Amino acid sequence: MHDIRAIRENPAAFDAALGRRGLAPMSPGILALDEARRAAILAAETAQAAQNAASKEVGAAKARGDDAEFERLRALVAEKKTEVAAMTAEAGAKDAELRDILLRIPNLPLDEVPEGADEGDNVEIRRHGTPRTLGFDALEHFQLPAVQGGMDFETAAKLSGARFVLMSGGVARLHRALAQFMLNLHTGEHDLIETITPVLVRDEAMIGTGNLPKFAEDSYQTTNGWWLIPTAEVTLTNIVAGCIVEDSYLPRRYCAHTQCFRSEAGSAGKDTTGMLRQHQFEKVEMVTICRPEEALSEHERMTRCAETVLERLELPYRRIVLCTGDMGFGSQKTHDLEVWLPGQNTYREISSVSTCGTFQARRMNARYKPATGGKPEFVATLNGSGLAVGRCLIAVLENGQEADGSVTLPAALHPYLGGKTRLVENRLV
């Protein structure tokens, strides 16, 4: 959420930053509402002071036996009480209206973020690894002979509908091994704190990370009001919601392997085959809570954590920086990692790593006590996939496919598969 004081101090800069996201100027309307809100608060406070003064005079009139003045003042106090209630309600309504507007405005991009309208304007930073020359026509993951029987979309559709998959046998074990490998790498070498979180959260948690109120249609809500998390970013980031942590607590780096749920609103007809875009999927999510001045270095660190997973799995990938028109709602700057998929003959997103500055912290009221003293300040938050497990499974299967229909598995996974090195007819051998 945005600091109204910063908008007051430099509305032109605020509007210019929104303009880089393709949005029209918003400061005039915001500042007009803010002025009306502050005027309503002042009026309510003034009326309250008048009511308090009249109340004191009521007692004085009673003490000196001036019944006429007593009755007049008592009527005045009653009148002021009604007036104060109405003014307080008006001030509260305007405050809520302003907050709702600020909650729906996206974060401002950093100056270094390239300007652009959509994903076509994203900028590639570098590539790692060279795609294999297969010597045969590459298949997509769900077409591979080694996978047949291990990915059952028909039964999943019977159980739940479209965009679900039932995995079994070697494919299921390989999926589990990938998640375990990621967790062990992040906790053992990257010093992330493994965390097991709920997958059901309250409105406040979704508001804190920016999923509400604007993007309600993208998530699932239960009949009793809980929300199914779209990623563990929601739960891990909200660990510090409403807290004032000690400076020594920072930076705090978490990871969690969870089920994730997305309605995929607006993606009808897109990636309908296979398991690339599902309503239910698993991710190993990374979240960092740090001091604002550390955010950019932590962003690079977190990106490298995700890249290391791909490198250990011997998967070719590229790093791109998203342009202003393709960034997520809460992001100041985002790196996407795209893995090579031979079956599609292209790179596809497998991780998105974002720094949000203090944007989420203001929504959550998450602060820290600077070691140098002074009043508490807002923390900075970052989040990123480390990685999306299902998409990583797709990449391992497609990049490891062989002419005989089997799949050669990366050496890094062998210890997690009982020493097995290949997938053949949905069996690990």
VEXDODO-740576 format. One record per atom (N, C-alpha, C): residue in one letter; x, y, z. Coordinates in steps of 0.2 Angstrom, whole numbers, plus 2048, in hexadecimal, padded with zeros to 3 digits. Layout:
AXYZ...
! end
This chain:
M8047FA800M800800800M804806800H80280C7FDH8068127FDH805816803D80A81A804D80A81F80AD807825807I80182780AI7FE82D808I802833809R80783380ER80B83980FR81083A809A812834806A817835800A8138377FAI80D8357F9I8098387F4I80883F7F5R8068427FBR8058497FCR80C84D7FAE81184A7FCE81884E7FBE81A84E7F4N8188497F0N81B8497E9N8168457E5P8108487E4P80B8457E0P80D8447D8A8118497D6A8148487CFA8188417CEA81C8407D3A82083A7D2A81C8347D3F8178347D7F81282E7D8F80F82D7D1D80C8327CED8088317C8D80D82F7C2A8138327C2A8188307BDA81A8287BEA81A8267C4A81C81F7C5A81681A7C3L81081C7C4L80A8197C2L8098197BAG80B81F7B8G80B81F7B0G81081A7ADR8158187B0R81A8137AER81780C7AER81280B7B2R80E8057B2R8088067ADG80780B7A9G80280C7A5G7FB80F7A8L7FC8117AEL7F68147B2L7F581B7B1A7EF81E7B1A7EE8257B1A7F08287B8P7F182F7B8P7F28327BFP7ED8317C4M7EF8307CAM7EA82E7CFM7EA8337D5S7F08377D5S7F183B7DBS7EB8417DCP7E98447D7P7E38497D8P7DD8467DCG7DB8407DAG7D583E7DDG7D783B7E4I7DD8387E5I7DF8367ECI7E083C7F1L7E38417EEL7E48477F3L7DE84A7F4A7D984B7F0A7D384E7F1A7CF84A7F7L7CF8437F6L7CC83F7FBL7D0840802D7D6840802D7DA841808D7D984780BE7D884D807E7D685380AE7D085380DA7CB85080AA7C485080DA7C484B813R7C8846813R7C9842819R7CC84581FR7D184981ER7D484D823R7D0852826A7CC856821A7C785B823A7C2858828A7BF852826A7BA84E82AA7BD84C831I7C384A831I7C6848837I7C784E83CL7C9854839L7CA85A83DL7C385D83FA7BE85C83BA7B785E83DA7B585A843A7B6854842A7B484F848A7B785084EE7BE85284EE7C2853854E7C085A857T7BE85F853T7BC865855T7B5865859A7B1861856A7AA860859A7AB85C85FQ7AF85785FQ7B1853866Q7B385886BA7B885C869A7BA86186EA7B5866871A7B086886DA7AB86C86FA7A6868873Q7A5862872Q7A185E876Q7A485D87DN7AA85C87DN7AE85B883N7AD861888A7AE867884A7AE86D888A7A786E88BA7A286D887A79B86E889A79986988FS79C86388FS79B85E894S79D86189BK7A386489AK7A68678A1K7A286C8A3E79F87089FE79B8768A1E7948738A4V79286E8A2V78C86B8A4V78C8698ACG7928678AEG7938658B5G79486B8B9A7978718B6A7988778BAA79187A8BBA78D87A8B6A78687D8B6A7828798BCK7828738BCK77F86F8C1K7818708C8A7888718C8A78B8738CFA7888798D2R78887E8CDR7868858D0R77E8868D0G77A8808CEG7738818CFG76F8858C9D7738868C4D7708898BED76C8848B9D7668838BBD76287E8B8D76187F8B0A7608858AFA75E8878A8A7658868A3E76A8888A6E7718878A2E7738808A2F77187D8A7F7728758A7F76F8728A2E7688738A1E76487089CE766872895R768879894R76B87B88ER77187788CL776877890L77C87488FL77B86C88ER777869891R776862891R77386088AA76E865887A76C864880A77186587BL77586A87DL77B86B878L780865878V78186287DV78685C87DV782857879A77C85687AA779850876A77985286FE77885886DE77885A866E780859863K78585B867K78C85A865K78D853864K78A84F869K78C848869K78A845862T784846860T78184485AT785847854E78784D854E78B85084FE79284D84FV79584B854V79C848855V79B841851A79683D853A795836850A795837849A79183B846A79083C83FA79783E83CM79A84383FM7A184583CM7A683F83CT7A683B842T7AB836842T7A983083DA7A382F83CA7A182A837A7A382C830E7A283382FE7A4835828E7AC835827A7B083782CA7B783682CA7B982F82BG7B682A82FG7B782382EG7B6821827A7B0823824A7AF82181DA7B4823818K7B6829819K7BB82C814K7C2829815D7C382781BD7CA82481DD7C981D819A7C481981AA7C3812817A7C3813810E7C081880DE7C0819806E7C781A803L7CB81E806L7D2820804L7D6819805R7D581680AR7D980F80BR7D880A806D7D180A804D7CF8057FFD7D28077F8I7D380D7F6I7D68107F0I7DD80E7F0L7E18107F6L7E880E7F6L7E98077F6L7E58037F9L7E67FB7F8L7E67F97F1R7E27FC7EDR7E17FA7E6R7E67FD7E1I7EB8017E3I7F08047DFI7F68007DFP7F97FE7D9P7FF7F97D9P8057FD7DCN80A7F97DDN8117FC7E0N8148007DAL8188047DCL81C8087D7L8228057D5P8248057CEP82A8017CCP8308057CEL8358027CFL83C8057D0L83E8087C9D84280E7CAD8448117C4D84880D7BFE84B8077C2E84F8037BDE84B7FE7B9V8457FD7BBV8417F97B7V83F7FB7B0P8407F77ABP83F7F97A4P8387FB7A3E83780079FE83080279EE82D7FE798G8277FC798G8247F8793G81C7F7794A8197F478FA8127F3790A8107EC792D8147E7790D8127E0791D8187DC791E8177D5791E81C7D1792E8217D178CG81F7D4786G8237D5780G8297DA782D8287DE787D82D7E3788D8327E178EN8317DB791N8357D8796N83D7D8793V8417D8797V8487D9795V84C7D3798E84F7CF793E8537C9795E85A7CB798I85C7C979EI8627CB7A1I8687C679FR8667BF7A0R86B7BA79ER8687B479DR86C7AF79AR86A7A8799R86F7A379DH86C79E79FH8717997A2H86F79279FG87478F79CG874788799G871788792T87378378FT871782788T86C77D787P86677E784P861778783P86577377FR86376D781R86576777DR863766776T867764772T86576276BT86375A76BL85C75A76BL85975376CL85B74E766G85A750760G85B74C75BG854748759F84F74A75CF84874875BF84374D75DD83D74C75BD83875175CD836751763A837757767A83675776EA82E75676FL82D753775L826752777L82475777DE81E75977EE81C75C784E81C75778AH81C759790H81C755796H817750796F811752794F80B74D795F80B74878FQ80F74978AQ80F744784Q81573F785L81974078AL81F73B78AL81D73478CP82072F789P81E72878BP820727792A82572A795A82772879CA82272B7A1V81E72F79EV8197337A3V81272F7A3Q81172C79DQ80A72979DQ8087257A3G8027267A5G7FF7237ABG8017277B2G80672B7B1G80872F7B7G8057367B8M8027387B2M7FF73F7B2M7F873D7AFD7F373D7B4D7EC73B7B2D7E77417B2F7E67447ACF7E274A7ACF7DB7497ACE7D97437A9E7D27417A8E7CF73F7AFT7D373B7B3T7D073A7BAT7D07407BEA7D57457BEA7D574B7C1A7CF74F7BFA7CD74F7B9A7C77537B7A7C17507B9K7C07497BAK7BB7467BDK7BA7487C4L7BF7497C8L7BF74B7CFL7BE7527D0S7C17567CCS7C175D7CDS7C07627C8G7C07607C1G7BF7647BCG7C67657B8A7C676A7B4A7CC76C7B0A7D176F7B4R7D776F7B1R7DD7717B4R7DF76E7BBF7DE7687BBF7E17647C1F7E475E7BEV7E975B7C2V7EC7557C0V7ED7507C6L7EC7497C4L7ED7447C9L7F47417C7M7F97417CBM7FF73E7CAM8007387CES8047337CBS80572D7CFS80C72A7CDG80E7257D0G8147217CEG81A7257CEG81E7247C9G8257277C9G82472F7C8V81F7317C5V81E7387C4V81C73C7CAA8187387CEA81773B7D5A81D73B7DAR8217367D9R8277367DDR82C73B7DBL82C73C7D5L8317417D2L82F7487D4H82874A7D4H8257507D6H8277517DDR82674C7E2R82874D7E9R82F74E7EAA83474A7E6A83B74B7E6A83D7527E5L83A7557E0L83C75C7DEL83B7617E4A8357607E7A8337657EDA8387647F2Q83A75D7F4Q83F75C7F9Q84675F7F7F84875E7F1F84E7617EFF84E7687F0M84976C7EEM8497737EEM84A7757F6L8467727FAL846774801L84D772804N85076D803N85676B805N85B770803L85B7727FDL8607777FAL85F77E7FDH8597807FEH858787801H859787808T85878280CT859782813T860780814G86377C811G86A779812G87077E80FE86E781809E873785806E87278D806H86B78E806H869795805H86779880CD867795811D865797818D85E79A818L859797815L852799815L84F79481BI84B79781EI847794824I841790821E842789822E83C78581FE836786824T830787821T82A789825T824785822I820783826I81A780824I814784826T810786821T80B78C822T804789821P7FF78C823P7F878B821P7F778C81AV7F2789817V7F178B810V7EA78F810L7E7790815L7E1793816L7E279A81AV7E079F818V7E27A681BV7DC7AA81BR7DC7AF820R7D77B4820R7D87BA81BD7D37BE81BD7D37C4816D7D97C8817E7DB7C981EE7E07CE81FE7E77CC81CA7E87C581CA7EE7C2819A7EF7C4812M7E97C380EM7E97C4807M7E97CB806I7E77CF80AI7E77D7809I7EF7D980AG7F27D680FG7F97D7810G7FD7D780BT7FD7D1807T8017D0801T7FE7D37FAG7F97D67FAG7F67D97F4G7F17D57F0N7EF7CF7F3N7EB7CB7EFN7E47CD7EFL7E27D17F5L7DC7D47F6L7DD7DB7F7P7D87E07F5P7D17DE7F3P7D17DD7EBK7D67DF7E8K7D57E07E0K7D57D97DDF7D87D47DFF7D97CE7DBF7D57C87DEA7CF7C97E1A7CC7C47E4A7CA7BE7E0E7C87C07D9E7C67BB7D5E7CC7B67D3D7D27B87D4D7D87B37D3D7D97AE7D8S7D57AE7DES7D67A97E3S7CF7A67E5Y7D07A17E9Y7CA79D7EBY7C979F7F2Q7C27A07F4Q7C07A17FBQ7BB79C7FDT7BC799803T7B8794806T7B1797808T7AC79380AT7A679680CT7A6799813N7AB798817N7AC79B81DN7B17A181DG7B37A3817G7B67A9816G7BE7A9816W7C17A3817W7C87A2816W7CA7A280EW7D07A480DW7D27A4806W7D879E806L7D879B800L7DD7967FEL7E379A7FBI7E97997FEI7EE79D7FCI7F079C7F5P7F27A17F1P7F57A07EAP7FC79E7EAT8007A07EFT80679E7F1T80879F7F8A80D79C7FBA80F79D802A8127A4803E8127A87FEE8147AF7FFE80F7B2804V8097B1803V8047B3808V8057B280FT8067AC811T8077AA818T80E7AC81AL8147AB816L81A7AC819L81B7B481AT8197B8815T8197BF816T8167C281CN8107BF81DN80B7C1822N80E7BF829I8137BB82AI8167B9830I8177BF834V8197C5831V81B7CB835V8167D0835A8107CE832A80A7D3832A8087D5839G8087DC83AG8067DF840G80C7DF845C8127DD843C8177DC848C81C7E2847I8207E384DI8267E784DI82B7E384FV8307E184AV8357DC84CV83B7E084DE8407DC851E8467DF852E84B7E084CD84F7E484CD8547E5846D8587DE845S8597DB84BS85D7D584AS85A7CF847Y8537D0846Y84F7CB843Y8507CB83CL8527D0839L8537D1832L85A7D082FP85B7CD829P8567CB825P8537C4827R84D7C3825R84A7BC827R8487B9820R84A7B381FR8497B0819R8467A981AY8407A9817Y83C7A3817Y83B79F811C839798812C83779580CC83179080EA82D78E80AA82778980CA825786805H82477F806H82177B801H81977A803T81577D7FET80E77D7FFT80A77B7F9Q8047797FAQ7FF7797F5Q7FD7807F4C7FC7817EDC7FA7887EBC7F37887E7F7EF78D7E7F7E978D7E4F7E87937E0R7E67937DAR7E47997D6R7DF7977D1S7DA79C7D1S7D479B7CCS7D679B7C5E7DC79E7C3E7DE7A07BDE7D97A47B9A7D67A87BCA7D17AD7B9A7D47B07B3G7D17B17ADG7D47B47A8G7D87B07A3S7D97AA7A5S7DE7A67A1S7DA7A079DA7D47A179CA7D079C798A7D379B792G7D4795790G7D779378AG7DF793789K7E279578FK7E979678FK7ED790793D7F178C78FD7F5787792D7F0782795T7EB780791T7E677B794T7E8774794T7EE772790T7F076B790T7F676B795G7F7765798G7FC76379CG7FB7677A3M8007677A7M80076A7AEM8047707AFL8047747A9L80877B7AAL8047807AER7FD7807ADR7F97857B0R7F37817B4Q7F47817BAQ7EF77D7BEQ7EC7817C3H7E677F7C6H7E27827CBH7E67807D2Q7E977A7D2Q7EC7787D9Q7F37767D7F7F87787DAF7FF7777D8F8037787DFE8097767DEE80E7767E4E81477B7E2K81677F7E7K81C7837E6K8207837EDV8267847ECV82B7857F1V82C78D7F1E8297917F5E8297987F5E82E79B7FAM8317A07F8M8367A47FCM8347AB7FDV8357AD804V8337B3806V8387B680AT83A7BC809T83F7C080DT83C7C6810I83D7C7817I83C7CD81AI8427D181CC8437D781AC84A7DA81BC8497E281CR84E7E581DR84E7EC81ER84E7EF816P84A7F4816P8497F780FP8507F880BE8557FA80EE85B7FB80AE85F7F5808E85C7EF80AE85F7E9808E85B7E5803A8557E8801A8517E57FDA8547E37F6L8577E77F3L85A7E67ECL85F7E07ECS8647E07F1S8697DB7F2S8657D47F4E8607D47F8E85C7CE7F9E8587CC7F3H8567D07EFH8537CE7E8H8587CA7E4E85E7CD7E3E8637C97E0E8647C27E3R8657C27E9R8667BC7EDR8617B77ECM85B7B97EDM8557B57ECM8547B27E5T8567B67E0T8567B47D9T85B7AF7D8R8617AF7DBR8667AA7DAR8647A47DEC8617A47E3C85E79E7E6C85A79A7E2A85579D7DEA85179A7D9A8557977D3E85A79B7D1E85E7997CBE8627937CDT8647937D3T86878D7D5T8657877D4V85E7877D6V85A7817D5V85A77E7CEL8597837C9L8597817C2L86077F7C0E8657827C3E86C7807C1E86E7797C3R86C7777C9R86D7717CCR86976B7C8L86476D7C6L85F7687C2L8617687BAE86776C7B9E86976C7B2E86476F7ADL8607747AFL85B7767AAL85D77D7A7P85D77E7A1P85E78479EP8597897A0Y85B78F7A1Y8567947A3Y85979B7A1R8547A07A1R8567A77A0R8537AB7A6R8577B17A7R8547B67ACR8527BC7A8I84C7BE7AAI8497C47A7I8477C97ACV8477CF7ABV8447D47AFV83E7D77ACL8387D77B0L8327D87AEL8327E07ADC82E7E27A7C82D7E97A6C8287EC7AAT8277F27AAT8227F57AFT81B7F37ADG8197F17A7G8127EF7A5G8117E87A6D8167E47A9D8157DD7AAD8167DB7B1M8187E07B5M8197DE7BCM8137DD7C0G8147D97C5G80E7D77CAG80C7DD7CEF8077DD7D1F8037E27D4F8087E57DAG80B7E17DEG80F7E37E4G8167E47E3S8187E37DDS8207E37DBS8227EA7DAQ8297EB7DCQ82D7F17DAQ8317EF7D4K8337E87D4K8387E67CFK8377DE7CFT8377DB7C9T8367D47C9T83B7D07C4H83E7CB7C6H8427C77C2H83D7C07C0D83D7BF7BAD83A7B87B9D83F7B47B6L83F7AD7B8L8437A87B6L83F7A47B1E8417A37ABE83D79F7A6E8427997A4V83F7937A5V84278D7A4V84178A79CW846787799W845785793W84177E793L83B77E78EL83777978EL837776786P83B771785P83C76E77EP83576D77BG83076A77FG82A76977CG82676E779Q82777477CQ82477B779Q82977F775N83077D775N835780771N835787773T83578877AT83578F77CT83778F784Y838795787Y83979678EY832798791R831795797R82B79679AR82C7987A2E82979D7A5E82A79F7ABE82A7997B0I82E7997B5I82E7947BAI82F7977C1S83279D7C1S8327A17C7S8327A87C6S82F7AC7CBS82E7B37CBS8307B67D1V8357BA7D1V8387BC7D8V8387C47D8S8347C67DDS8337CD7DDS8357D17E4T8377D77E3T8387DB7E9T8327E07EAC82F7E07F0C8297E57F0C82A7EB7F4G8307EC7F7G8327F27FBG82D7F1801T82B7F7803T8277F7809T81F7F7808F81E7F6801F8177F67FFF8127F1803Q8147EB804Q8107E6808Q8117E780FA8177E9811A8177EB818A8127F081BR8117F5817R80C7FA819R8057F7819R8047F3815R7FD7EF815R7FC7EB81BM8027E881DM8027E4823M8047E7829N8067ED829N8097F182FN80E7ED832A8137EB82EA8197E7830A81F7EB831R8227EC837R8277F1838R82D7EE83CY8337F183CY8387EF840Y83B7F5844K83F7F4849K8427F984DK84A7F984AP84B7FF847P852800845P8577FF84BA85D7FC849A8627FC84EA865802851T86480784DT86780E84ET862812853G85C80F854G857813858G852816853G84D81A857G84881D853G842819852K83D81C84FK83681984FK83781384AP83280E84BP832808847P83180A83FE83480683BE833807834E831801830F82E80282AF82B7FC827F8307F8824V82F7F1824V8347ED821V8337ED81AA8377E9816A8377E880FA8357E080ET8317DF809T8307D7808T8317D5801L8337CF800L8357CC7FAL8327C57F9N8307C37F3N82E7BC7F3N8307B97ECG8307B37ECG8327B07E5G8317A87E5S8307A57E0S82F79E7DFS83679B7DFG8367957E3G83D7927E3G83D78A7E3L8397877DFL8357897D9L82E7877D9A82B7887D3A8247857D2A82577E7D1V8237797D5V8257727D5V82276F7CEG81C7707CDG81976D7C7G81D76F7C0R81E7757C0R8227787BAR8297757BAC82C7747BFC8327727C0C83276A7BDL82D7677BFL82C7607BDL82B7607B5I8287647B3I8277647ABI82E7657A8A83276A7ABA83876C7A8A83D7667A8V83D7627AEV84175C7AFV83F7577AAL8397567A9L8367517A4L83875279DE83775879BE83875A794E83F75B792N84375D797N84A75E795N84E757796G84B753799G84E74C79AG84C747795Q847749791Q84474478DQ849741788E84973A787E84D736782E84973477CA84D732777A84A72F771A846729772D848725777D84471E779D83E71F77DG83C72677FG836727783G83772878AS83D72678CS83F727793S84172E795V84272F79BV84473679EV84B7357A2T8507387A0T8567387A5T85573E7AAL85673C7B0L8557417B5L85C7447B8P85B74A7BAP86174E7BCP86574A7C2A86B74B7C2A86F7477C8A86D74A7CFA86B7507CFA86A7537D6A8647507D9L86074C7D5L85A7497D7L85B7427D9H86073F7D7H8617387D8H8617367E0P86473A7E4P8637387EBP85C7387EEY85873C7EBY85173C7EDY84D7377EAL84F7337E5L84C72E7E2L84F7277E3G8527267E9G8557207EAG85A71D7E5G85E7227E2G8637217DDG86071F7D6K85A7207D5K85771F7CEK8597257CAT85A7237C4T85D7297BFT85872A7B9R8537267B8R84F7277B2R8487257B4L8437287B0L83C7277B0L83A7237AAV83771D7ABV8357197A5V82F7167A6E82A7177A2E8237157A3E8207167AAN82171C7ACN81F71F7B3N82271B7B9R8287187B7R82C7157BDR8337187BDL8367187C3L83C71B7C4L8417157C4V8467157BFV84B70F7BFV8527127BF
! end
